[in-house]
Amino acid sequence: MNDWLEVTVETTDGEMEALAALLTMNGAEGLVLENETDFKTFLEQNRQYWDYVDDALLERMKGVARIKFYVTDDEAGRLQLARALRGIENPVSTLPLKEEDWAYSWQKYYQPIPVGEKLYIVPDWERGKPVPQGRTAVYLNPGLTFGTGSHASTQLCLTLLETCLHPRDSVLDLGCGSGILSIAAMNLGAGRALGVDIDPKSVDVSYENAALNGIDPSLYTVRAGNVLSDKALVEELAQAGPYQLVLANIVSDVIIPLSAQLRRYLLPGGLFICSGIIDTRANEVEAALVKNGLAISARLERDGWCAFSAVLE
């Protein structure tokens, strides 16, 4: 089992491209370029997918311009490092990493999470440990994608879900991510579930997490696409319905226009649960739900986030 060195070369925005080219020419592989400008551009180009970016993350990226790569922490790796740094006078630092740190150290940050009164979100490597009496386990691989159950918006959605779900309900999960909401619904007794996400990776991830929970694949379906712009997808979802329960842990800018589509998916008297709403936009979302024929049945708030359940009248 090899140990590794994480090598960090400090640079500037203007110098980064030329430095990366020189490192590559010198034989460095697997370069990771970290740049505040690119980070901010990424946020700006994708801001429709979130309302809030953590201040600590913004601060951590402030002024950053650096290139990272990795070599084995042995004689061969140090020779590779010396070759990679030929002709480079930038500040360089190295950080030793154990193989176990490289692959698995992040797992210690994920522990089982009790949510609401009934649910217990469990990393799959904790399988086999006792589940508290009266709680239903939901097994996930948190390394796969977003949606681990730790975020306040997800917990709000799960809390509403466990109080509203009836046995054999059909569920549509819009913006399913890791599949956590629809999988929790199935484990709590839903009859079938269909998940959708704009990220194609979510399809395989949700299916894998569903398999971890022993969900019958004939009762669980996941699709990739944009429910606001893909007419064929919207038609497929409508034909697969109607549903007793529609879930959307997304952002306000998606929930608001989505609320106008809900009659295509929900049964009369069916329930829409939405979360991912920053509290400063909660009243705007509530107004859109009411305008589109939904009656608010519950509103929960936590850590600056808001979630609603609403009945289609």
Buried (B, 14 or more C-beta within 10 A) or exposed (E): EEBBBBBBBBBEEEBBEEBBEBBEEBEBEEBEBBBBEBBBEEBEEEEEBBBBEEEEEEEEBEEBBBBBBBBBBEEEBBEBBEEBBEEBEBEBEBEEBBEEBBEEEEBEEBEBBBBBEBBBBBBBBBEEEEBEEEBBBBBBBBBBBBBBBBBBBBBBBBBBBBBBBEEEBBBBBBBBBBBBBBBBBBBBEBBBBBBBBBBEBBBEBBBBBBEBBEBEEEBBBBBBBEBBEBEEBBEBBBEBBBBBBBBBBBBBBBBBEBBEBBBBBBBEEBBBBBBBBBBEBBEEBBEBBBEBBBEEBBBBEBEEBBBBBBBBE
